[in-house]
Amino acid sequence: MHLSWSPGLQNDDRMLESTDGWEGTEVVITEKMDGEGCSMYADYLHARSLEFEPHPSREHIKAIHAEIAHEIPLGFRICGENLTAVHSIRYENLPSYFMVFNIWNGLTCLSWDETMEWSALLGLWTVPLIYWGTYSDGLCQELCKQLNPETQEGLVVRPARAFSMVEFPYVVGKYVRAKHVQTDQHWMRKAVEYNGLGK
């Protein structure tokens, strides 16, 4: 769900009804990366759709999954961004082409502490952390203003604690820059332009 002040809200997007219940709670705010959402399991991986048709930008992700699949506990779902290909933002110094933003155990999203711990155990990187602390609308809006719209898509707010799938639409919100999609052709239908990896 989009935060009410998110300028990237499109006609088919949904907006959070309220953040009133968030005030004073402990949250984690991370950078929203411009990639392809991807889920890894012990025995499978896919993008938004369960179909995972071959594409050059997915080969790196398949290789990462092949290395760690045997270490992913059954019932776990590792959710992250496939950042191999440039979409609307080009990244120059990524630590990895796959960056974790959530880990689920069944219908429970792990706490951020557990997310970082499991990511480290699996040799994965988490998306950049912007803020970890007490939530207020004013603070969140200020952090949104500090984003660089040339190099950052937006941010995501989530509870620092674990939460259930049922809670998800009410406790997680995103801010997306205005006019985020700035290409005239879908990234999968053109020659792959690779993002840069740091050394």
N, C-alpha and C positions, 0 to 999 in steps of 0.2 A: 504494500500500500504506500502511496505517496503522502509525504507530509503536506499539510495544507499550503505551505509557502514554497513548494517545489515548482519552479517555473517550467520544468520538463514534463508536466502533467499533460497527457494527450487525451483526446476524446474517449478512447477506449480504456484508459487507465482508471484505477480506483484510488480514492483518497481516504485516508484515515478519518474517521468521524471525530475523534478527539484524542489529545495527548494528556488530558487532565490527570488521568491515573498514573502517568509517568513521573510527575513532579516529585522530586526527592528520592526517587529510586536509583539504584546503581545500574548504570548502563555502560555499554561499550559502543563507541562510534568509530566505524572503520571507513576507509575509502572505498567507494563503489568503483570497481574496475571495469573498463570497457573491453569485455571479452565475451566468450561463449560459455554460458553456464554449463557445468559438467558435473556428473555424479559418478563416483567410483564405489564399487562394492567388492566383496571378496571374489566374486565370480563374474562380474560384468561391469561395463561402464556405458554411459550414454550422455547425450546433451539434453536439451529440454524435452525432446521427444525420445521415446524409448528406441526409436530407430537411430542408428549411428552409422549412417552411410559413409563410405570411404571419402576422405578429403585430405589433401596434403597437410593442412593445418592440424589435423587430428593425430598424425603419426607420432608426434612428440608426446602427446598425452597418452596414447596407447603404450608407448615405451615406458613412461613413468609408472603407469598402472601395472604393467607386466613385472616391474621390479618390486612392487610393494603389495600386490594383490594377496599373496599368501600370508601377509602380516595384518591384513584388515580383518577384524573380528566379524564373525557371522552376525548379520543383523545391523551392522554399521553401514552408513552411507556418508561418504566424504564429498561434500559439496564445495565446489570452487570454480574459479574462472580459468578457462582455456585462453591464454593470452598469446598464443603463438602468432596469430595473424592480426594485422592492423585492421581495426574496424573504423571508428571515427577519430580515435586518438592514437597517436603513435607513441609507444614507450621506448626509451632508449637504454635503460639500465635495469631491467627486471632481474630479480634474483632467480626466477624460475618461470617457465611457461605455464605452470599450474599453481594457483594460489588459493588456499582454503579460506572460505568464509563461514561455513557451518559444518558441524559433524552431528549426524543423527544416530541414535541407538534406538531402533524401532521408531516409535512416534514421539520420542523425546529428543529435543535439540540439546546437546551438551552445553554446559556452562563454558564461558570463554576460557577460564583456567584449564578445563579439561580439553577444550579445543586446541589450545596451544600445546598442551602436554602430548596429546595424541599426534598432532602434526609433527612435533619434534621427534617422537618415537618412530614415525613413518618416514622421516627425512623430508617433510614437506614444509613449505612456507605458508604463513597466513597473510592475508591482505593487510596493507598498512594500517596501523592503529593510529587514530587521530585523537581520541580522548577516552579515558576510562574513569568514571566517577559519578557524582550525583547529577541527575538530569534536571534541566529547566529549559523551557522553550526559548528564553532569552539567550542562554548559552549556546544552544543548538543553532539558533538563527545566526549568531555571531560566527560560529564555526563555518556555517554555510557561506557566509559572506567572504570568509578568508580563503575559500577554495579558488584555485586558478582555473577558470573555465577553458583555458587553452590546453591544459594538460590533465585536468581532473574531471571525470564525469559527474561525480557527486559523492554522497556519503550515505551510510546505512546506520540506523540506530537499532540496537537490540538490547535486551536485558543481559547483564553480566551473568546472571543465574541461568540454570537450565530451565527450559519451558517446553510445553507440549505443543503438538501440531495444532490442536484446537485453539490454543492461545495465539498462534502465529499472526493472524490478521489484525490482532489488537495490540500486540506488543513490539512489532517490528515495523519500522517506517524508513522510507528512503527520500532523499533529495537528489534530483537530477537537474543538471544545468539546462538552461534554455536552449532550444533547437539542438538537442544532443546529436541526433543523427544528421551528419553533415556530408554524407556521400550520396551520389546519385545512382549507385549500383550496389546490390547486396554483396557483402564481402565474400560470400561463398561462390559467387558467380563471376569472379574476376581472378586474375593471377594473384597468387598469394604474395603479400608484402609482409615480411616477417618483422615483428618487434625486436628490439635489441636486448640482448642479455648482458648483464654486468659481468665483470671478470672476477 
